[in-house]
Amino acid sequence: MAQQGVQLDRESFSCSICLDLLKDPVTIPCGHSYCMNCIKSHWDQEDGKKLHSCPQCRKTFAPRPVLLKNTMLAVLVEQLKKTGLQAAAADHCYAGPEDVACDVCTGRRRKAFKSCLVCLASYCEEHLQPHYEAAPLKKHKLVEPSKKLQENICSRHDEVMKMFCRTDQQCICYLCSVDDHKGHDTVTAAAERTERQRELEGSRLNIQQRIQDREKDVKLLHQEVEAVNLSADKTVEDSEKIFTQLIRLLENRSSDVKQQVRSQQKREVSRVKELQEKLEQEIAELKRKDAELKLLSHTEDHNQFLHNYPSLSPPRESTDSTGINIRPLRYFEDVTAAVSEVRDELQDVLKGKWTNVSLAVTEVDVLLSPSQAEPTTRAGFLRYSREITLDPNTAHTLLLLSEGNRKATLMRKHQSYSSHTDRFTGCCPQVLSRESLTGRCYWEVEWRGRGAHVSVSYKNISRTGDSLECVFGCNDKSWALKCDKESSTFVYNMITAPVSGPPPSRVGVYLDHTAGVLSFYSVSETMTLLHRVQTTFTQPLYAGLWIYPQYENTAEFCKLN
């Protein structure tokens, strides 16, 4: 009821314009009161009119009334504000449905400030004072207000449960410990709490450590997302530039062909028209001579005929008396055929290389799941098998390529390969694959004879000369497993690492370009790891073969599909 009275007074002392308590209240001649600023603003909007009205009763005034502060009303408003705040503050102290109420208060109960685990009661600030002042009560355990105090009472003995049975894992009272729980492992609740608190702190430390680890992981993943986005954006931008250059190159070649065809067309048409004009002049002259001869042939006077005949000279012989030889109707069709051939070759190149582009895109992995780890069985490796062929443009002239360019054989005589800047020369009977290798790949090499190097290499490895810079494994651009009948050795940048076990005749090579993993295996019923490299590859790799310099030695990329 008191609250309703405060609300009624508030409505009575509110401004009907701003609907808030009156500020600097003024009363106009009709008796209604407003905030001084509210009524001024209202009348300022009516200044164009001769009369000013009351917003409530619409009574008009002329001239505009002079506004004076209503001092008594202002005092009442201030008192109302204080009374309202006190009422609200007092109301805030009382317990609501969700609050813990004081067990001592009568009538409308206040909110509990603390609960006592000894008294098993809750107290407001006023009724809690004896616990701070009386010596016996000062020893009681005070906790935050709780509605579950009765749960601390033994339902059987109506005693406070101060014991804990570790055998049955439950709180009990003292009587329970000598009755139903006799012989059980019992301790005080405080002792059990201390033990559990220690476990809890250990769990918290573990959780906090896990939180820190996960936060580091989240930060790392955030950095990876940024790195992936930056790399993808740059790749798209660079790819667009490259394709734009290709398109511009094709457009330039198209323009060149068009210009050459039009130029040749102009020359040939000019030649034909020049000859055409000469022939037309000759035809006109021949027709004139024919008319003269015809006229003479109709002369009846014999003497006149004989007199005029010598004056008619015979027509000149045509310089092209043998006739015009026209080529078969194929003028620029050969140009179309040549352009078509370029198109077909370009399509073949794109078809062959586009697989590498697609694989490079799909092999981008930020997270390495267990299924993406290096396989342990041959069947697992075969999921990443790649068909490898040798590039004739890189083959040393002592190497003969066969079996669809999968096999290399060392020959006594040099092969008649065309000159090419990619070809290995000098003392290196080596050859690289046609395919570039990125992502995850697997292939197998089988060698026969004295020995071979099973290698991978960057494309920019040196190709010419007799220096070791050209040899697989003897530089920082290639990695090689040297196999012969006696042993196997891994070589990189002139650093060798011996490989234990018998040398394999069939070598499996696993490459995870993104992860920087290169592994060599001995292929049999079980895959035996020979050597593994963990590094960072900065360029696409190419599979390579080096054949031991003894005639008829061979090495071959095996068909796996």
Secondary structure, DSSP 4 states (H G I P E B T S, - for coil): -HHHHHHHHHHHTB-TTT-SB-SSEEE-TTS-EEEHHHHHHHHHTTTTSS-EE-TTT--EESSPPPP-B-HHHHHHHHHHHHHHHHHHHHHHTB--TTSPBPSS--SSPBBPSEEETTTTEEE-HHHHHHHHHSHHHHTS-EES--S-GGGGB-TTT--B--EEETTTTEEE-HHHHTTTTTTS-EEEHHHHHHHHHHHHHHHHHHHHHHHHHHHHHHHHHHHHHHHHHHHHHHHHHHHHHHHHHHHHHHHHHHHHHHHHHHHHHHHHHHHHHHHHHHHHHHHHHHHHHHHHHHHHHT---HHHHHHHGGGSPPPPPPTTTT---PPPS-SSHHHHHHHHHHHHHHHHHHHHHHHHHHHHHHT--SS--GGGSPPSSHHHHHTTB----B-TTTS-TTEEEETTTTEEEE-SS---PPP-TT---TT--EEEEEEEE-SEEEEEEEEESSEEEEEEE-TTS--SSSSGGGSTTSSTTEEEEEEESS-EEEEETTEEEEE-SSPPSEEEEEEETTTTEEEEEE-SSS-EEEEEEE----S-EEEEEEE-SSTT-EEEEPP--
